[in-house]
Amino acid sequence: MEENIKNERDLVLIFSSIYLFIKRYFLILLLFLIVGIAYGFYKNHISTYKYKKHLAISSNVISKEICLEIVKSIQPFIDGNNSLTIAEKLNIPVKAAASIIDIDTSANRNKINNGFIVDILLKDSSFVDTITYGIIHFLSQNEYYQKKLQLYLNEKQNILKAINYKLNPVNREESQDVGSEKHETVKCSSIEQINLLEKKYELEKDIKFESKFTILNETTVKTYTGIGLLKSILLYGVCFGIIGLIITLVIETSSLTRKYLKQQKN
């Protein structure tokens, strides 16, 4: 019975000490708690959204595997926070380059015919179109692409030149003067002329459009990456509350130590 009473007294003493401690440092603890809640709200507000630019790009000049390797070469500069070099390579402002967080060129996602997919993660949505331009510019200025493009254009233009020669009435008349046998070889029937015209228009379209990088599809998605407002407030509120508690314990310990040393001197 006496032991139970003693235990109860100890509990009352402990809780009384805790109560007095909280009462004495209430303002400090409350201040840290408020600061923690405010910081949690602020943290949730500024760092919970990122933007993903999804690009599906096509090229008939070089393979999609090579295109992906060209784009992938930018990633080391992103990892090294080298915004100036990225800006120079993509021909975009440094602020836009600094907004790039990551470029995803995963090969297993690139299964579309004659095309490849690039996902760019950004901090600022205002630069999505600028960076799209930058990616196309970077691909277009690649030395290997430029050489392949020249071969591609030469091939198409040579074929087009041959078709134009055959469709030109002057050329056919000149061929007729050589002899009737030659005339039969060069002369085009109406059906053949139609086929040649169709081929000509197809080649002209290829030279104009297919020699460039074409964006098949592009979308921008706003991605939430935070832990949520309530969780953020609770997390930082508790963390700052613990910091406040540690500081007040240090103050209380120092105060008690000084009192003890003063008593010892007396």
C-alpha positions in Angstrom: 0.0 0.0 0.0 2.8 2.4 1.0 4.6 1.5 -2.2 1.6 2.3 -4.4 1.3 5.7 -2.6 4.9 6.3 -3.2 4.6 5.5 -6.9 1.6 7.8 -7.2 3.6 10.6 -5.6 6.5 10.0 -8.0 4.1 10.2 -11.0 2.5 13.4 -9.6 6.0 14.8 -9.2 7.0 13.9 -12.7 3.8 15.3 -14.3 4.1 18.4 -12.2 7.7 18.9 -13.4 6.6 18.4 -17.0 3.7 20.9 -16.6 6.0 23.5 -15.0 8.6 23.0 -17.7 6.0 23.5 -20.5 4.5 26.5 -18.7 7.9 28.1 -18.3 9.0 27.6 -21.9 5.5 27.6 -23.5 6.2 30.7 -25.7 9.5 29.2 -27.1 7.9 25.8 -27.8 4.9 27.5 -29.4 7.1 29.7 -31.6 9.1 26.7 -32.9 5.9 24.8 -33.6 4.4 27.8 -35.6 7.7 28.2 -37.5 7.6 24.4 -38.4 4.0 24.6 -39.6 4.7 27.7 -41.7 7.8 26.1 -43.2 5.9 22.9 -44.0 3.2 25.0 -45.8 5.9 26.9 -47.7 7.8 23.7 -48.6 4.7 22.1 -50.0 3.8 25.2 -51.9 7.2 25.7 -53.8 8.4 22.1 -54.4 5.5 19.9 -55.1 5.1 20.3 -58.9 7.3 19.4 -61.9 6.4 19.4 -65.6 7.0 16.5 -68.0 7.3 17.3 -71.7 6.5 14.2 -73.8 7.8 14.2 -77.4 7.4 11.7 -80.1 9.8 12.6 -82.9 10.3 11.0 -86.3 13.3 11.1 -88.8 13.7 9.3 -92.1 17.3 10.3 -92.4 18.9 8.5 -89.4 17.7 5.7 -87.2 15.9 6.3 -84.0 18.6 4.4 -82.0 21.2 7.0 -83.2 18.7 9.9 -82.5 18.3 8.6 -78.9 22.1 8.4 -78.4 22.4 12.0 -79.6 19.7 13.2 -77.2 21.2 11.0 -74.4 24.5 12.9 -74.7 22.9 15.9 -73.0 22.2 14.0 -69.7 25.8 14.2 -68.3 25.6 18.0 -68.5 22.3 17.9 -66.7 23.7 15.7 -63.9 26.6 18.1 -63.6 24.4 21.2 -63.5 26.3 22.6 -66.4 23.5 24.9 -67.7 25.8 27.1 -69.8 26.9 24.1 -71.9 23.3 22.8 -72.3 22.2 26.3 -73.4 24.9 26.5 -76.0 24.2 23.0 -77.4 20.4 23.5 -77.5 20.7 27.2 -78.5 18.3 28.2 -75.7 18.5 30.7 -72.8 20.6 29.6 -69.7 17.4 29.9 -67.5 15.6 27.4 -69.7 18.6 25.0 -69.6 18.7 25.3 -65.8 15.1 24.3 -65.7 15.8 20.8 -67.1 15.9 18.2 -64.4 16.1 15.0 -66.5 15.8 13.6 -70.0 14.4 10.1 -70.3 15.3 8.2 -73.5 14.5 4.6 -72.3 14.9 2.3 -75.3 12.1 -0.1 -74.3 9.6 2.7 -74.6 10.6 3.6 -78.1 8.6 1.1 -80.2 6.9 3.4 -82.6 7.8 3.0 -86.3 10.4 5.4 -87.6 10.1 7.4 -84.4 11.4 7.8 -80.9 10.1 9.1 -77.6 11.8 11.7 -75.4 10.5 12.8 -72.0 11.9 15.9 -70.5 11.3 16.8 -66.8 11.3 20.5 -66.1 11.0 22.8 -63.1 9.3 25.6 -65.0 6.4 25.1 -67.4 7.1 28.4 -69.2 10.1 26.8 -71.0 8.4 23.7 -72.4 8.2 25.1 -76.0 11.7 26.6 -75.8 13.3 23.3 -74.8 11.3 21.4 -77.5 12.9 23.8 -80.0 16.3 23.2 -78.4 16.0 19.4 -78.8 15.1 19.6 -82.5 17.9 22.2 -83.0 20.5 19.9 -81.2 19.5 16.9 -83.4 19.5 19.0 -86.6 23.0 20.4 -85.9 24.6 17.0 -85.2 27.5 16.3 -87.6 26.5 12.7 -88.4 23.0 13.8 -89.2 24.2 16.6 -91.4 26.3 14.2 -93.5 23.4 11.6 -93.8 21.0 14.5 -94.7 23.2 15.6 -97.5 23.4 12.0 -98.9 19.6 11.7 -98.5 18.9 14.9 -100.3 21.4 14.1 -103.1 19.7 10.8 -103.7 16.2 12.3 -103.8 17.3 15.2 -106.0 19.0 13.0 -108.5 15.9 10.9 -108.9 13.8 14.0 -109.2 16.1 15.4 -111.8 15.8 12.2 -113.9 11.9 12.4 -113.6 11.9 16.1 -114.6 14.1 15.3 -117.6 11.7 12.6 -118.7 8.6 14.7 -118.2 10.0 17.7 -120.1 8.6 17.8 -123.6 11.7 19.6 -124.9 13.8 16.6 -123.9 11.4 14.2 -125.5 11.5 16.2 -128.8 15.3 16.2 -128.8 15.3 12.5 -128.3 12.9 12.1 -131.3 15.5 13.7 -133.6 17.9 10.9 -132.8 15.7 8.3 -134.6 12.5 6.5 -134.4 14.0 3.6 -132.4 15.2 6.0 -129.7 11.9 7.9 -129.8 10.0 4.7 -128.9 12.2 4.3 -125.8 12.0 7.8 -124.4 8.3 8.7 -125.2 6.1 8.5 -122.2 2.5 7.3 -122.3 -0.2 9.2 -120.4 -0.3 6.5 -117.7 3.4 6.7 -117.3 3.3 10.5 -117.1 0.8 10.3 -114.4 2.9 7.8 -112.5 6.0 10.0 -112.9 4.1 13.0 -111.7 2.9 11.2 -108.6 6.5 10.1 -108.0 7.7 13.6 -108.5 5.3 15.1 -106.0 6.1 12.4 -103.5 9.8 13.1 -103.9 9.3 16.9 -103.5 7.2 16.2 -100.4 10.0 14.0 -99.0 12.6 16.6 -99.7 10.5 19.3 -98.0 9.2 17.4 -95.0 10.8 14.0 -94.5 14.4 15.5 -94.5 13.5 17.3 -91.3 12.8 16.0 -87.8 9.0 15.8 -87.4 7.2 16.0 -84.1 4.5 13.3 -84.2 3.0 14.1 -80.8 3.8 16.4 -77.9 2.1 16.8 -74.5 2.9 18.5 -71.2 1.9 16.9 -67.9 2.0 18.6 -64.5 3.3 16.1 -62.0 2.8 16.3 -58.3 5.8 15.1 -56.3 5.2 16.3 -52.8 4.0 14.4 -49.7 0.8 16.5 -49.3 0.0 19.6 -47.4 -1.2 17.9 -44.2 1.8 15.5 -44.1 4.2 18.4 -44.8 2.8 20.5 -42.0 2.9 17.6 -39.5 6.4 16.6 -40.5 8.0 20.0 -40.2 5.8 21.0 -37.3 7.0 18.0 -35.3 10.7 18.4 -36.4 10.8 22.1 -35.4 8.9 21.2 -32.2 11.6 18.7 -31.3 14.3 21.3 -32.0 12.5 23.7 -29.8 12.2 21.1 -27.1 16.0 20.3 -27.3 16.8 24.0 -27.0 14.6 24.5 -24.0 16.1 21.4 -22.3 19.5 22.8 -22.8 18.4 26.1 -21.3 16.7 24.3 -18.4 19.8 22.1 -17.8 22.1 25.1 -17.8 19.8 27.0 -15.4 19.7 24.0 -12.9 23.5 23.5 -13.2 24.1 27.2 -12.3 21.8 26.9 -9.3 23.5 23.8 -8.1 27.0 25.3 -8.4 25.8 28.4 -6.6 24.4 26.3 -3.8 27.7 24.4 -3.5 29.7 27.6 -3.1 27.4 28.7 -0.3 
